Amino acid sequence: MRTMELGTPGGLRGRLNSLVLAGRKTATTGLLAEYAEETEGLEFVGERMALLDDDGHAIATIEITGVEQTSFIGVPWEHALAEGEGDASLEEWRAGHRRFWRGEGTPVEDDTPVVCIAFRLVRAS
């Protein structure tokens, strides 16, 4: 079973994992370039993945329900809302994600390719 690690270790990953376990977070967005860097294929609908904590332990199993490639500016509000992070608008979601990726050393532009992943919680470990 492949794994998924949300955000970065520390407070962010813990907060995002808590949202998944509470059923509030059912989507995430990644940079397409990261898949090439990690030589990893895209997730696929029906795939089950282990959701990992900061220590690499599986805390839940999720099932992928949707995978879509688009540009950063093309991410729809429905997907941003499903990320469950409390953004009040698409503009707020974009600003937060731009800040995150810039902080990681990968600034995004409107045309930066991203992968929108939808999932459901199958079970908590």
C-alpha positions in Angstrom: 0.0 0.0 0.0 1.4 3.4 -0.9 1.4 6.2 1.6 0.2 9.8 1.8 1.8 12.5 3.9 -0.1 15.7 4.1 1.6 19.0 4.5 5.0 19.1 6.3 5.9 17.4 9.6 5.1 19.2 12.8 2.0 21.2 13.5 0.7 21.4 9.9 0.7 17.6 9.3 -1.0 17.0 12.6 -3.7 19.6 12.0 -4.4 18.3 8.4 -4.5 14.7 9.7 -6.9 15.7 12.4 -9.2 17.2 9.8 -9.1 13.9 7.8 -9.9 11.9 10.9 -12.8 14.2 11.7 -14.2 13.8 8.2 -13.7 17.5 7.3 -10.8 17.1 4.9 -11.6 15.0 1.8 -9.2 16.6 -0.7 -5.7 17.8 -1.1 -3.6 19.4 -3.8 -0.1 18.6 -4.9 2.4 20.0 -7.4 2.7 17.9 -10.5 6.5 18.5 -10.5 6.8 16.8 -7.2 5.6 13.5 -8.7 8.4 13.7 -11.3 11.0 14.5 -8.6 9.9 11.6 -6.5 9.5 9.4 -9.7 6.1 8.4 -8.4 2.9 7.8 -10.4 -0.3 9.7 -9.8 -2.8 8.2 -7.4 -5.8 6.5 -9.1 -9.5 6.2 -8.3 -10.1 3.2 -6.0 -6.5 3.2 -4.7 -6.2 2.8 -1.0 -3.4 4.6 0.8 -2.0 4.7 4.3 -2.2 8.2 5.8 1.0 8.8 7.8 1.8 10.9 10.8 5.0 12.8 11.6 6.8 9.6 12.6 5.8 7.6 9.5 3.2 5.5 11.3 -0.1 4.8 9.5 -3.0 6.5 11.3 -5.7 5.8 8.8 -6.6 4.3 5.4 -8.0 6.5 2.7 -9.5 5.7 -0.7 -8.9 7.9 -3.7 -12.2 9.0 -5.2 -10.9 11.5 -7.8 -7.7 12.7 -9.5 -7.6 15.7 -11.8 -4.7 17.6 -13.3 -5.2 21.3 -13.8 -3.4 24.6 -13.5 -3.1 26.3 -10.1 -5.6 29.0 -11.2 -7.9 26.2 -12.5 -8.5 24.6 -9.1 -12.3 24.9 -8.6 -13.9 26.2 -5.4 -15.5 22.9 -4.7 -12.1 21.2 -4.5 -10.6 24.0 -2.3 -13.6 23.8 0.0 -13.2 20.0 0.3 -9.7 20.5 1.6 -11.5 21.5 4.8 -8.9 24.0 6.0 -11.4 26.7 6.7 -10.8 29.0 3.7 -13.7 31.4 3.2 -13.1 31.9 -0.5 -11.0 30.6 -3.5 -8.8 33.7 -3.2 -8.0 32.8 0.4 -7.2 29.2 -0.5 -4.9 30.4 -3.3 -3.1 32.9 -1.0 -2.6 30.2 1.6 -1.3 27.6 -0.9 1.0 30.2 -2.5 2.4 31.0 0.9 3.0 27.4 1.7 4.7 26.5 -1.5 6.8 29.6 -1.5 7.9 28.7 2.0 8.9 25.3 0.7 11.0 26.9 -2.0 8.6 26.3 -4.9 6.7 29.4 -5.7 3.6 28.8 -7.9 2.3 30.8 -10.8 -1.3 30.7 -12.2 -0.2 28.2 -14.8 1.7 25.9 -12.5 0.4 22.3 -13.0 -1.2 20.8 -9.9 -2.9 17.5 -9.1 -6.3 17.7 -7.3 -6.9 14.6 -5.2 -10.2 13.7 -3.6 -10.5 10.9 -1.1 -12.6 9.4 1.6 -11.7 8.0 5.0 -12.0 4.2 5.0 -10.9 3.6 8.6 -8.7 5.1 11.3 -5.9 2.9 12.6 
